Amino acid sequence: MSARGGGSTEAKRACDFMIPLENYPHLPYWFTLRQAMAEMESSQLERDGRMSLPRVVLVFDERYQLLGLVRRRDILRGLQPEFMGHAFQHQKRPFDVDVDANLTELSFDRMAGGLRERAELPVSEVMLPVKVTVQADDHIIKVVHEMTKNNLSFIPVLQGGKVVGVVRTVELFHEIASMIL
């Protein structure tokens, strides 16, 4: 195989621009929302001299099999008070009625306590299933296709049935830009 990158004429593969799993935040399904928040807050990803924060954490079982993913907004949804209508399983609400979020001002201390209490829920309560993956040797165009077709900003990369990394749109866009510009 010839060297890839920087002007190479060989096709780019997912493994060429993925973030390796050991450099990406991931945790077991029994970790709490609080622990997931701490993992996200303490993680900084560096790619090609650029720093960014993760928007997604991967969730694994005891055998390191991928169970799902948790986005920032899933954690925030899990922290919402019950009366504000969150649905853990992404179910439609029976009535399309919004609760006035200003009600939280009635008892800030009580609401803050509720946030801390709900932060102890396991991430498995709010995680989303992973519906799409790519293989490490998949061509960059397949990665583009899967991400755009499925409206994804993040996709796990597998090799031999195991997660070896992730591709985010920022890395994908950078690779495409380097091919075009």
N, C-alpha and C positions, 0 to 999 in steps of 0.2 A: 504494500500500500504506500502510495506517495504521501508526502507531508501535506496537511490541509491548512487552510487559512491564508491570510495575507497574499492574495493574488494567485493562489493555486487554482488550477483549472479543474481539479477534482471536486465532485459534488460534496456539499456539506451534509453531514449527518447529525441527528439529534445529539449524539454523544459529543460532538465537537463544540457545542455552545450551551449545553445544559449546565446547571449548577449541580455539582455532585451532592448526593444525599448527605454526606458527612458535613457539608457546608450549609445545609438548609435546615431550618427548624422543623423538628418532628417530635412527637411524643406519644405515649401510650394512651389508649382510650379511657383509662380510669383517671387520668390527670384532670384537675379541675379547670374551670374557666379562668380562675385566678392564675393558675400555673401556666395556662396557655397565653394569657396576657403578658405575664412576666417573660415568657420565652420570646414572644413577638417584640416586646419592648427592648429586650437585651440583644436581639439579633440585628446585625448589620451585614448586608451582603455586598461584597466588592467584586465587580466585574469590570475588567479593562480599566482599572483606575477610578471607576465611578462607584459611589456608595448608594445603597438604597435599603429601605426597610421591607421586610416580607409582609405581604398582605394575607398570606395563607400559611397554615401549619398543617403538615401531614399527620394523620392519626393511624397508629399501628396496633396490632394485637400482640400477644405474648410471643408469637413465633415470627414476629416482624413481617407479618402479612399486612398489606395496606387495607385499612378499613374505610377510610374516608378522609375528608379534609374539613378544616374549620377556617372560615374567613373572619376578618375583623367584624364585619356586620353580623355574622352568626353569633359571635360572642356578645355583641351589644344587644341583639335580640334576646339572648338567653338571660341577660341581666335585667331586662325590663320587668316591671311589676306585672303580676298576673292580670290585674284589671285593665292593663293597657293593651291586652289582646295578642300577646305573642303566641305563635303556634310552633311548637318544637318540630313537628313533623311536616312543616311547610303546608299545612292544610289551609284551605280557604276558611275565612271566618263566616259563620252562619248569617251574620248581619253586617252590612257594610256601614258601620257606625264607628267613627273615630272618637277616642277619648281625648279630652282636653289635656294636653301635656302640662299645662300650667297648674293643674291640680297638685303636681308634685311640690309646689311651693307651700302647700298647706302644712306640711310637716317634713322639712328637709332632713332633720335628724332621723326620723323614722324611715324615710326613703333611703338615706345613706346606709342605714343598718340593713335594709332590705337588699341593697346592692351587694353588700359584703356577704350576706347570707346566700344569695343566688350565685355569687362568684364561686361557691363551693360545689356547685353542680358539676358532674363529670362532663367532659367535652363530648362524650358520646351522645349526650342529650341534644346537642345542637349541630353535630357534624353532618356534613352532606356526603352522600355516596360518591365515589369516583366512577364516573360513567365512561370516560374516555382516557386512554393512555396511548403512548407511542413506544416503539421499540428503539433502543439505543442506535441501531443502524438504519433507522428510517430516514429517508431523504428529507431535506429541509422543506421541500414543497408539500410533502405529506403532513409535516408538522403544521405548516400554514393552513392547509386544507382542514385538518381536524380542529384546529383552534377557531378558524372562522366559521366553519360549518356548525360547530357546537357552541359558538359564542363564548369561548373560554379565554381567560387571560392567564391561564396556568395549566400545565399538563404534566403529569408524572411520566417519567421515562423508565421503561423496564428493560431488563436484560436477564434472560434465563428465568423469567417469571418473578424476578425480584426488582424492587424499585432501586434504581441506581442514581437517580437525579430527577431534576425538574427543569422544565423550560417555561419561562414567563414570556409574555409578549415583549417585554423590554429587551430581552436577549434576542428574541426572534427578529424583532424590528431592526435591532442593531446589525444583525447578520445580513438581513436583506438590504439595508441601507449601504453596508460596505460592499455589497455586490453591485449596487446600482450607481452609487456616487463616485 
